[in-house]
Amino acid sequence: MTTPATADRGAADTPRPGWTPDRVGELIFAALILVLGIATFVGAFAIRTPAGVAVGPRVFPFLVSAILVGAGIALVIGVLRGKLGAREEGEDIDPNAKTDWWTIGKLVALIVSVIFLLEILGWWLVAAILFGGSAWALGAKRWWLAFLIGLCLGIGTQLLFGEVLGLFLPRGMLFDAWYGPGPLFG
C-alpha cells in the first residue's frame, strides 16, 4: 500500500523533459496564442460602438480574446511544467516528405491578394477567390465548384453580416458603382 510520502516521492522522481526543440516549439506556439489574445483585446478597443446599443460589436472580440488569453496562459503553464503534446504517429505521415513550397506560395499569394483586393472587389468576391483558390492550391479536382461554393458563402456572409446585422464588410468599389453605397435592405 502506498503512503502519501511514497506517492509524492514517485511524482518527484518522474523525469521532466529538457529544453528539446519540441518543447521550445510548443512554448513559442503557446506564447503566440497568448500574444494574439492580448492583441485582440487591445484591438477591440478600436472598434467604434454606436450610441444606445446594448450589445455592441466589441463583445465578440472581447470573448475571443478572453478565450485566447486563457488558452495561452494554460498552454504556457503546461509546457513549463513539462506537459508536451504527443508526437504524431499516424500511418499516413511520411517523415521524409519534403515541404511543398509551391502550394505554400500559392496559399500565401491568395492571402496577400485578399489584403489588396478586399476594398476593390468586396468581401463577397474576395471570399470566392480565397475559398476557390485555396481548394485549387490544395489540389481540388473540381476547382470551379469550389469557386461557386466560395461565391455562395461570400454572398451569404455579406448579406447576413453586412446587410442584415449592419456590420461592416466591404462590398467593393465595383458593387457600389453599380448599386450605390447605401444599404440594400431598408
CNS distance restraints for C-alpha pairs under 8 A (distance, minus, plus):
assign (resid   2 and name CA) (resid   6 and name CA) 5.92 0.50 0.50
assign (resid   2 and name CA) (resid   7 and name CA) 6.44 0.50 0.50
assign (resid   3 and name CA) (resid   7 and name CA) 6.27 0.50 0.50
assign (resid   4 and name CA) (resid   8 and name CA) 6.11 0.50 0.50
assign (resid   5 and name CA) (resid   9 and name CA) 6.16 0.50 0.50
assign (resid   6 and name CA) (resid  10 and name CA) 6.15 0.50 0.50
assign (resid   7 and name CA) (resid  11 and name CA) 6.37 0.50 0.50
assign (resid   8 and name CA) (resid  12 and name CA) 6.25 0.50 0.50
assign (resid   9 and name CA) (resid  13 and name CA) 6.20 0.50 0.50
assign (resid  10 and name CA) (resid  14 and name CA) 6.62 0.50 0.50
assign (resid  16 and name CA) (resid  81 and name CA) 7.82 0.50 0.50
assign (resid  16 and name CA) (resid  82 and name CA) 5.72 0.50 0.50
assign (resid  17 and name CA) (resid  23 and name CA) 7.97 0.50 0.50
assign (resid  17 and name CA) (resid  82 and name CA) 5.93 0.50 0.50
assign (resid  18 and name CA) (resid  23 and name CA) 7.74 0.50 0.50
assign (resid  19 and name CA) (resid  23 and name CA) 5.81 0.50 0.50
assign (resid  19 and name CA) (resid  24 and name CA) 6.32 0.50 0.50
assign (resid  20 and name CA) (resid  24 and name CA) 6.28 0.50 0.50
assign (resid  21 and name CA) (resid  25 and name CA) 5.94 0.50 0.50
assign (resid  22 and name CA) (resid  26 and name CA) 6.16 0.50 0.50
assign (resid  23 and name CA) (resid  27 and name CA) 6.12 0.50 0.50
assign (resid  23 and name CA) (resid  79 and name CA) 6.86 0.50 0.50
assign (resid  23 and name CA) (resid  82 and name CA) 7.92 0.50 0.50
assign (resid  23 and name CA) (resid  84 and name CA) 6.76 0.50 0.50
assign (resid  24 and name CA) (resid  28 and name CA) 6.15 0.50 0.50
assign (resid  25 and name CA) (resid  29 and name CA) 6.20 0.50 0.50
assign (resid  26 and name CA) (resid  30 and name CA) 6.09 0.50 0.50
assign (resid  26 and name CA) (resid  79 and name CA) 6.88 0.50 0.50
assign (resid  26 and name CA) (resid  84 and name CA) 7.39 0.50 0.50
assign (resid  27 and name CA) (resid  31 and name CA) 6.07 0.50 0.50
assign (resid  27 and name CA) (resid  75 and name CA) 7.74 0.50 0.50
assign (resid  27 and name CA) (resid  76 and name CA) 6.12 0.50 0.50
assign (resid  27 and name CA) (resid  79 and name CA) 6.10 0.50 0.50
assign (resid  27 and name CA) (resid  80 and name CA) 7.72 0.50 0.50
assign (resid  28 and name CA) (resid  32 and name CA) 6.14 0.50 0.50
assign (resid  29 and name CA) (resid  33 and name CA) 6.33 0.50 0.50
assign (resid  30 and name CA) (resid  34 and name CA) 6.32 0.50 0.50
assign (resid  30 and name CA) (resid  72 and name CA) 5.23 0.50 0.50
assign (resid  30 and name CA) (resid  73 and name CA) 7.56 0.50 0.50
assign (resid  30 and name CA) (resid  75 and name CA) 5.32 0.50 0.50
assign (resid  30 and name CA) (resid  76 and name CA) 5.38 0.50 0.50
assign (resid  31 and name CA) (resid  35 and name CA) 6.10 0.50 0.50
assign (resid  31 and name CA) (resid  72 and name CA) 6.41 0.50 0.50
assign (resid  31 and name CA) (resid  76 and name CA) 6.63 0.50 0.50
assign (resid  32 and name CA) (resid  36 and name CA) 5.94 0.50 0.50
assign (resid  32 and name CA) (resid  72 and name CA) 7.68 0.50 0.50
assign (resid  33 and name CA) (resid  37 and name CA) 6.20 0.50 0.50
assign (resid  33 and name CA) (resid  68 and name CA) 6.15 0.50 0.50
assign (resid  33 and name CA) (resid  69 and name CA) 7.10 0.50 0.50
assign (resid  33 and name CA) (resid  71 and name CA) 7.39 0.50 0.50
assign (resid  33 and name CA) (resid  72 and name CA) 5.03 0.50 0.50
assign (resid  34 and name CA) (resid  38 and name CA) 6.34 0.50 0.50
assign (resid  34 and name CA) (resid  68 and name CA) 6.26 0.50 0.50
assign (resid  34 and name CA) (resid  69 and name CA) 4.98 0.50 0.50
assign (resid  34 and name CA) (resid  70 and name CA) 7.79 0.50 0.50
assign (resid  34 and name CA) (resid  71 and name CA) 7.37 0.50 0.50
assign (resid  34 and name CA) (resid  72 and name CA) 4.20 0.50 0.50
assign (resid  34 and name CA) (resid  73 and name CA) 6.45 0.50 0.50
assign (resid  35 and name CA) (resid  39 and name CA) 6.05 0.50 0.50
assign (resid  35 and name CA) (resid  69 and name CA) 7.72 0.50 0.50
assign (resid  35 and name CA) (resid  72 and name CA) 8.00 0.50 0.50
assign (resid  36 and name CA) (resid  40 and name CA) 6.05 0.50 0.50
assign (resid  36 and name CA) (resid  65 and name CA) 7.76 0.50 0.50
assign (resid  36 and name CA) (resid  68 and name CA) 7.09 0.50 0.50
assign (resid  36 and name CA) (resid  69 and name CA) 7.83 0.50 0.50
assign (resid  37 and name CA) (resid  41 and name CA) 6.21 0.50 0.50
assign (resid  37 and name CA) (resid  64 and name CA) 7.44 0.50 0.50
assign (resid  37 and name CA) (resid  65 and name CA) 4.42 0.50 0.50
assign (resid  37 and name CA) (resid  66 and name CA) 6.80 0.50 0.50
assign (resid  37 and name CA) (resid  67 and name CA) 7.53 0.50 0.50
assign (resid  37 and name CA) (resid  68 and name CA) 4.59 0.50 0.50
assign (resid  37 and name CA) (resid  69 and name CA) 4.76 0.50 0.50
assign (resid  37 and name CA) (resid  72 and name CA) 7.69 0.50 0.50
assign (resid  38 and name CA) (resid  42 and name CA) 6.22 0.50 0.50
assign (resid  38 and name CA) (resid  65 and name CA) 6.55 0.50 0.50
assign (resid  38 and name CA) (resid  69 and name CA) 6.52 0.50 0.50
assign (resid  39 and name CA) (resid  43 and name CA) 5.91 0.50 0.50
assign (resid  39 and name CA) (resid  65 and name CA) 7.95 0.50 0.50
assign (resid  40 and name CA) (resid  44 and name CA) 6.04 0.50 0.50
assign (resid  40 and name CA) (resid  61 and name CA) 6.55 0.50 0.50
assign (resid  40 and name CA) (resid  62 and name CA) 7.47 0.50 0.50
assign (resid  40 and name CA) (resid  64 and name CA) 7.67 0.50 0.50
assign (resid  40 and name CA) (resid  65 and name CA) 5.38 0.50 0.50
assign (resid  41 and name CA) (resid  45 and name CA) 7.17 0.50 0.50
assign (resid  41 and name CA) (resid  61 and name CA) 6.86 0.50 0.50
assign (resid  41 and name CA) (resid  62 and name CA) 5.82 0.50 0.50
assign (resid  41 and name CA) (resid  65 and name CA) 5.25 0.50 0.50
assign (resid  41 and name CA) (resid  66 and name CA) 7.66 0.50 0.50
assign (resid  42 and name CA) (resid  46 and name CA) 7.62 0.50 0.50
assign (resid  43 and name CA) (resid  47 and name CA) 7.38 0.50 0.50
assign (resid  44 and name CA) (resid  58 and name CA) 5.79 0.50 0.50
assign (resid  44 and name CA) (resid  61 and name CA) 5.83 0.50 0.50
assign (resid  44 and name CA) (resid  62 and name CA) 6.58 0.50 0.50
assign (resid  45 and name CA) (resid  58 and name CA) 7.36 0.50 0.50
assign (resid  47 and name CA) (resid  57 and name CA) 7.16 0.50 0.50
assign (resid  47 and name CA) (resid  58 and name CA) 6.44 0.50 0.50
assign (resid  48 and name CA) (resid  57 and name CA) 7.83 0.50 0.50
assign (resid  49 and name CA) (resid  53 and name CA) 7.46 0.50 0.50
assign (resid  49 and name CA) (resid  56 and name CA) 5.75 0.50 0.50
assign (resid  49 and name CA) (resid  57 and name CA) 6.47 0.50 0.50
assign (resid  49 and name CA) (resid  58 and name CA) 7.32 0.50 0.50
assign (resid  50 and name CA) (resid  56 and name CA) 7.22 0.50 0.50
assign (resid  55 and name CA) (resid  59 and name CA) 6.77 0.50 0.50
assign (resid  57 and name CA) (resid  61 and name CA) 7.77 0.50 0.50
assign (resid  57 and name CA) (resid 167 and name CA) 7.88 0.50 0.50
assign (resid  58 and name CA) (resid  62 and name CA) 6.15 0.50 0.50
assign (resid  59 and name CA) (resid  63 and name CA) 6.17 0.50 0.50
assign (resid  60 and name CA) (resid  64 and name CA) 6.12 0.50 0.50
assign (resid  61 and name CA) (resid  65 and name CA) 5.95 0.50 0.50
assign (resid  62 and name CA) (resid  66 and name CA) 6.09 0.50 0.50
assign (resid  63 and name CA) (resid  67 and name CA) 6.32 0.50 0.50
assign (resid  64 and name CA) (resid  68 and name CA) 6.13 0.50 0.50
assign (resid  65 and name CA) (resid  69 and name CA) 5.95 0.50 0.50
assign (resid  66 and name CA) (resid  70 and name CA) 6.01 0.50 0.50
assign (resid  67 and name CA) (resid  71 and name CA) 6.01 0.50 0.50
assign (resid  68 and name CA) (resid  72 and name CA) 5.86 0.50 0.50
assign (resid  69 and name CA) (resid  73 and name CA) 6.07 0.50 0.50
assign (resid  70 and name CA) (resid  74 and name CA) 6.16 0.50 0.50
assign (resid  71 and name CA) (resid  75 and name CA) 6.01 0.50 0.50
assign (resid  72 and name CA) (resid  76 and name CA) 6.10 0.50 0.50
assign (resid  73 and name CA) (resid  77 and name CA) 6.15 0.50 0.50
assign (resid  74 and name CA) (resid  78 and name CA) 6.02 0.50 0.50
assign (resid  75 and name CA) (resid  79 and name CA) 6.06 0.50 0.50
assign (resid  76 and name CA) (resid  80 and name CA) 6.09 0.50 0.50
assign (resid  77 and name CA) (resid  81 and name CA) 6.11 0.50 0.50
assign (resid  78 and name CA) (resid  82 and name CA) 6.34 0.50 0.50
assign (resid  78 and name CA) (resid  83 and name CA) 5.19 0.50 0.50
assign (resid  78 and name CA) (resid  84 and name CA) 7.43 0.50 0.50
assign (resid  79 and name CA) (resid  83 and name CA) 5.17 0.50 0.50
assign (resid  79 and name CA) (resid  84 and name CA) 5.94 0.50 0.50
assign (resid  89 and name CA) (resid  93 and name CA) 7.38 0.50 0.50
assign (resid 100 and name CA) (resid 104 and name CA) 6.55 0.50 0.50
assign (resid 101 and name CA) (resid 105 and name CA) 5.89 0.50 0.50
assign (resid 102 and name CA) (resid 106 and name CA) 6.28 0.50 0.50
assign (resid 103 and name CA) (resid 107 and name CA) 6.30 0.50 0.50
assign (resid 103 and name CA) (resid 137 and name CA) 5.73 0.50 0.50
assign (resid 103 and name CA) (resid 138 and name CA) 6.78 0.50 0.50
assign (resid 104 and name CA) (resid 108 and name CA) 6.14 0.50 0.50
assign (resid 105 and name CA) (resid 109 and name CA) 6.05 0.50 0.50
assign (resid 106 and name CA) (resid 110 and name CA) 6.22 0.50 0.50
assign (resid 106 and name CA) (resid 137 and name CA) 6.14 0.50 0.50
assign (resid 107 and name CA) (resid 111 and name CA) 6.38 0.50 0.50
assign (resid 107 and name CA) (resid 133 and name CA) 7.80 0.50 0.50
assign (resid 107 and name CA) (resid 134 and name CA) 6.25 0.50 0.50
assign (resid 107 and name CA) (resid 137 and name CA) 6.64 0.50 0.50
assign (resid 108 and name CA) (resid 112 and name CA) 6.18 0.50 0.50
assign (resid 109 and name CA) (resid 113 and name CA) 6.00 0.50 0.50
assign (resid 110 and name CA) (resid 114 and name CA) 6.32 0.50 0.50
assign (resid 110 and name CA) (resid 129 and name CA) 7.74 0.50 0.50
assign (resid 110 and name CA) (resid 130 and name CA) 6.11 0.50 0.50
assign (resid 110 and name CA) (resid 133 and name CA) 6.84 0.50 0.50
assign (resid 110 and name CA) (resid 134 and name CA) 7.43 0.50 0.50
assign (resid 111 and name CA) (resid 115 and name CA) 6.67 0.50 0.50
assign (resid 111 and name CA) (resid 130 and name CA) 7.22 0.50 0.50
assign (resid 112 and name CA) (resid 116 and name CA) 6.61 0.50 0.50
assign (resid 113 and name CA) (resid 117 and name CA) 5.78 0.50 0.50
assign (resid 114 and name CA) (resid 118 and name CA) 5.50 0.50 0.50
assign (resid 114 and name CA) (resid 126 and name CA) 6.14 0.50 0.50
assign (resid 114 and name CA) (resid 130 and name CA) 7.16 0.50 0.50
assign (resid 116 and name CA) (resid 120 and name CA) 7.78 0.50 0.50
assign (resid 117 and name CA) (resid 121 and name CA) 5.69 0.50 0.50
assign (resid 117 and name CA) (resid 122 and name CA) 7.29 0.50 0.50
assign (resid 117 and name CA) (resid 126 and name CA) 6.88 0.50 0.50
assign (resid 118 and name CA) (resid 122 and name CA) 4.94 0.50 0.50
assign (resid 118 and name CA) (resid 123 and name CA) 5.91 0.50 0.50
assign (resid 118 and name CA) (resid 126 and name CA) 6.12 0.50 0.50
assign (resid 118 and name CA) (resid 170 and name CA) 6.88 0.50 0.50
assign (resid 118 and name CA) (resid 172 and name CA) 6.93 0.50 0.50
assign (resid 119 and name CA) (resid 123 and name CA) 7.91 0.50 0.50
assign (resid 119 and name CA) (resid 170 and name CA) 5.98 0.50 0.50
assign (resid 119 and name CA) (resid 171 and name CA) 7.47 0.50 0.50
assign (resid 119 and name CA) (resid 172 and name CA) 5.17 0.50 0.50
assign (resid 119 and name CA) (resid 173 and name CA) 6.82 0.50 0.50
assign (resid 120 and name CA) (resid 172 and name CA) 4.81 0.50 0.50
assign (resid 120 and name CA) (resid 173 and name CA) 5.11 0.50 0.50
assign (resid 120 and name CA) (resid 174 and name CA) 6.89 0.50 0.50
assign (resid 121 and name CA) (resid 125 and name CA) 5.98 0.50 0.50
assign (resid 121 and name CA) (resid 126 and name CA) 6.49 0.50 0.50
assign (resid 121 and name CA) (resid 171 and name CA) 7.07 0.50 0.50
assign (resid 121 and name CA) (resid 172 and name CA) 4.46 0.50 0.50
assign (resid 121 and name CA) (resid 173 and name CA) 6.31 0.50 0.50
assign (resid 121 and name CA) (resid 174 and name CA) 6.26 0.50 0.50
assign (resid 121 and name CA) (resid 175 and name CA) 7.65 0.50 0.50
assign (resid 122 and name CA) (resid 126 and name CA) 6.16 0.50 0.50
assign (resid 122 and name CA) (resid 169 and name CA) 7.59 0.50 0.50
assign (resid 122 and name CA) (resid 170 and name CA) 4.94 0.50 0.50
assign (resid 122 and name CA) (resid 171 and name CA) 4.10 0.50 0.50
assign (resid 122 and name CA) (resid 172 and name CA) 3.57 0.50 0.50
assign (resid 122 and name CA) (resid 173 and name CA) 7.16 0.50 0.50
assign (resid 122 and name CA) (resid 174 and name CA) 7.94 0.50 0.50
assign (resid 122 and name CA) (resid 175 and name CA) 7.58 0.50 0.50
assign (resid 123 and name CA) (resid 127 and name CA) 5.75 0.50 0.50
assign (resid 123 and name CA) (resid 154 and name CA) 6.41 0.50 0.50
assign (resid 123 and name CA) (resid 158 and name CA) 6.76 0.50 0.50
assign (resid 123 and name CA) (resid 169 and name CA) 6.22 0.50 0.50
assign (resid 123 and name CA) (resid 170 and name CA) 5.62 0.50 0.50
assign (resid 123 and name CA) (resid 171 and name CA) 5.85 0.50 0.50
assign (resid 123 and name CA) (resid 172 and name CA) 7.14 0.50 0.50
assign (resid 124 and name CA) (resid 128 and name CA) 6.65 0.50 0.50
assign (resid 124 and name CA) (resid 151 and name CA) 6.42 0.50 0.50
assign (resid 124 and name CA) (resid 153 and name CA) 7.70 0.50 0.50
assign (resid 124 and name CA) (resid 154 and name CA) 3.96 0.50 0.50
assign (resid 124 and name CA) (resid 155 and name CA) 4.92 0.50 0.50
assign (resid 124 and name CA) (resid 157 and name CA) 7.61 0.50 0.50
assign (resid 124 and name CA) (resid 158 and name CA) 5.99 0.50 0.50
assign (resid 124 and name CA) (resid 171 and name CA) 6.94 0.50 0.50
assign (resid 125 and name CA) (resid 129 and name CA) 6.36 0.50 0.50
assign (resid 125 and name CA) (resid 151 and name CA) 6.37 0.50 0.50
assign (resid 125 and name CA) (resid 154 and name CA) 6.57 0.50 0.50
assign (resid 125 and name CA) (resid 155 and name CA) 7.91 0.50 0.50
assign (resid 126 and name CA) (resid 130 and name CA) 6.00 0.50 0.50
assign (resid 126 and name CA) (resid 154 and name CA) 7.58 0.50 0.50
assign (resid 127 and name CA) (resid 131 and name CA) 5.90 0.50 0.50
assign (resid 127 and name CA) (resid 150 and name CA) 5.83 0.50 0.50
assign (resid 127 and name CA) (resid 151 and name CA) 6.57 0.50 0.50
assign (resid 127 and name CA) (resid 153 and name CA) 7.26 0.50 0.50
assign (resid 127 and name CA) (resid 154 and name CA) 5.00 0.50 0.50
assign (resid 128 and name CA) (resid 132 and name CA) 5.72 0.50 0.50
assign (resid 128 and name CA) (resid 133 and name CA) 7.86 0.50 0.50
assign (resid 128 and name CA) (resid 147 and name CA) 5.33 0.50 0.50
assign (resid 128 and name CA) (resid 148 and name CA) 7.00 0.50 0.50
assign (resid 128 and name CA) (resid 149 and name CA) 7.28 0.50 0.50
assign (resid 128 and name CA) (resid 150 and name CA) 3.86 0.50 0.50
assign (resid 128 and name CA) (resid 151 and name CA) 4.30 0.50 0.50
assign (resid 128 and name CA) (resid 152 and name CA) 7.68 0.50 0.50
assign (resid 128 and name CA) (resid 153 and name CA) 7.46 0.50 0.50
assign (resid 128 and name CA) (resid 154 and name CA) 6.13 0.50 0.50
assign (resid 129 and name CA) (resid 133 and name CA) 5.44 0.50 0.50
assign (resid 129 and name CA) (resid 147 and name CA) 6.60 0.50 0.50
assign (resid 129 and name CA) (resid 150 and name CA) 7.11 0.50 0.50
assign (resid 129 and name CA) (resid 151 and name CA) 7.93 0.50 0.50
assign (resid 130 and name CA) (resid 134 and name CA) 5.87 0.50 0.50
assign (resid 130 and name CA) (resid 150 and name CA) 7.50 0.50 0.50
assign (resid 131 and name CA) (resid 135 and name CA) 6.31 0.50 0.50
assign (resid 131 and name CA) (resid 146 and name CA) 6.66 0.50 0.50
assign (resid 131 and name CA) (resid 147 and name CA) 6.52 0.50 0.50
assign (resid 131 and name CA) (resid 149 and name CA) 7.83 0.50 0.50
assign (resid 131 and name CA) (resid 150 and name CA) 5.03 0.50 0.50
assign (resid 132 and name CA) (resid 136 and name CA) 6.13 0.50 0.50
assign (resid 132 and name CA) (resid 143 and name CA) 6.34 0.50 0.50
assign (resid 132 and name CA) (resid 144 and name CA) 7.24 0.50 0.50
assign (resid 132 and name CA) (resid 145 and name CA) 7.77 0.50 0.50
assign (resid 132 and name CA) (resid 146 and name CA) 4.53 0.50 0.50
assign (resid 132 and name CA) (resid 147 and name CA) 4.00 0.50 0.50
assign (resid 132 and name CA) (resid 148 and name CA) 7.55 0.50 0.50
assign (resid 132 and name CA) (resid 149 and name CA) 7.62 0.50 0.50
assign (resid 132 and name CA) (resid 150 and name CA) 5.89 0.50 0.50
assign (resid 133 and name CA) (resid 137 and name CA) 6.00 0.50 0.50
assign (resid 133 and name CA) (resid 143 and name CA) 7.83 0.50 0.50
assign (resid 133 and name CA) (resid 146 and name CA) 7.99 0.50 0.50
assign (resid 133 and name CA) (resid 147 and name CA) 7.32 0.50 0.50
assign (resid 134 and name CA) (resid 138 and name CA) 6.10 0.50 0.50
assign (resid 135 and name CA) (resid 139 and name CA) 6.32 0.50 0.50
assign (resid 135 and name CA) (resid 140 and name CA) 5.25 0.50 0.50
assign (resid 135 and name CA) (resid 143 and name CA) 6.47 0.50 0.50
assign (resid 135 and name CA) (resid 146 and name CA) 6.34 0.50 0.50
assign (resid 136 and name CA) (resid 140 and name CA) 5.09 0.50 0.50
assign (resid 136 and name CA) (resid 141 and name CA) 7.74 0.50 0.50
assign (resid 136 and name CA) (resid 143 and name CA) 5.31 0.50 0.50
assign (resid 136 and name CA) (resid 146 and name CA) 7.84 0.50 0.50
assign (resid 140 and name CA) (resid 146 and name CA) 7.93 0.50 0.50
assign (resid 142 and name CA) (resid 146 and name CA) 6.86 0.50 0.50
assign (resid 143 and name CA) (resid 147 and name CA) 6.46 0.50 0.50
assign (resid 144 and name CA) (resid 148 and name CA) 6.36 0.50 0.50
assign (resid 145 and name CA) (resid 149 and name CA) 6.15 0.50 0.50
assign (resid 146 and name CA) (resid 150 and name CA) 6.00 0.50 0.50
assign (resid 147 and name CA) (resid 151 and name CA) 6.07 0.50 0.50
assign (resid 148 and name CA) (resid 152 and name CA) 6.25 0.50 0.50
assign (resid 149 and name CA) (resid 153 and name CA) 6.14 0.50 0.50
assign (resid 150 and name CA) (resid 154 and name CA) 5.94 0.50 0.50
assign (resid 151 and name CA) (resid 155 and name CA) 6.06 0.50 0.50
assign (resid 152 and name CA) (resid 156 and name CA) 5.94 0.50 0.50
assign (resid 153 and name CA) (resid 157 and name CA) 6.01 0.50 0.50
assign (resid 154 and name CA) (resid 158 and name CA) 5.93 0.50 0.50
assign (resid 155 and name CA) (resid 159 and name CA) 6.05 0.50 0.50
assign (resid 156 and name CA) (resid 160 and name CA) 6.04 0.50 0.50
assign (resid 157 and name CA) (resid 161 and name CA) 5.65 0.50 0.50
assign (resid 157 and name CA) (resid 162 and name CA) 7.31 0.50 0.50
assign (resid 158 and name CA) (resid 162 and name CA) 4.92 0.50 0.50
assign (resid 158 and name CA) (resid 163 and name CA) 6.73 0.50 0.50
assign (resid 158 and name CA) (resid 169 and name CA) 6.53 0.50 0.50
assign (resid 158 and name CA) (resid 171 and name CA) 7.62 0.50 0.50
assign (resid 159 and name CA) (resid 163 and name CA) 4.93 0.50 0.50
assign (resid 159 and name CA) (resid 164 and name CA) 6.21 0.50 0.50
assign (resid 160 and name CA) (resid 164 and name CA) 5.06 0.50 0.50
assign (resid 160 and name CA) (resid 165 and name CA) 6.23 0.50 0.50
assign (resid 161 and name CA) (resid 165 and name CA) 4.97 0.50 0.50
assign (resid 161 and name CA) (resid 166 and name CA) 6.27 0.50 0.50
assign (resid 161 and name CA) (resid 167 and name CA) 5.48 0.50 0.50
assign (resid 161 and name CA) (resid 168 and name CA) 7.49 0.50 0.50
assign (resid 161 and name CA) (resid 169 and name CA) 7.26 0.50 0.50
assign (resid 162 and name CA) (resid 166 and name CA) 5.18 0.50 0.50
assign (resid 162 and name CA) (resid 167 and name CA) 4.88 0.50 0.50
assign (resid 162 and name CA) (resid 168 and name CA) 5.42 0.50 0.50
assign (resid 162 and name CA) (resid 169 and name CA) 5.19 0.50 0.50
assign (resid 162 and name CA) (resid 170 and name CA) 7.91 0.50 0.50
assign (resid 163 and name CA) (resid 167 and name CA) 7.25 0.50 0.50
assign (resid 163 and name CA) (resid 183 and name CA) 6.45 0.50 0.50
assign (resid 163 and name CA) (resid 184 and name CA) 6.64 0.50 0.50
assign (resid 163 and name CA) (resid 185 and name CA) 6.77 0.50 0.50
assign (resid 164 and name CA) (resid 185 and name CA) 7.56 0.50 0.50
assign (resid 171 and name CA) (resid 175 and name CA) 6.03 0.50 0.50
assign (resid 171 and name CA) (resid 176 and name CA) 6.92 0.50 0.50
assign (resid 172 and name CA) (resid 176 and name CA) 6.31 0.50 0.50
assign (resid 173 and name CA) (resid 177 and name CA) 5.95 0.50 0.50
assign (resid 174 and name CA) (resid 178 and name CA) 6.39 0.50 0.50
assign (resid 175 and name CA) (resid 179 and name CA) 6.02 0.50 0.50
assign (resid 175 and name CA) (resid 180 and name CA) 7.36 0.50 0.50
assign (resid 176 and name CA) (resid 180 and name CA) 4.40 0.50 0.50
assign (resid 176 and name CA) (resid 181 and name CA) 4.85 0.50 0.50
assign (resid 177 and name CA) (resid 181 and name CA) 7.67 0.50 0.50
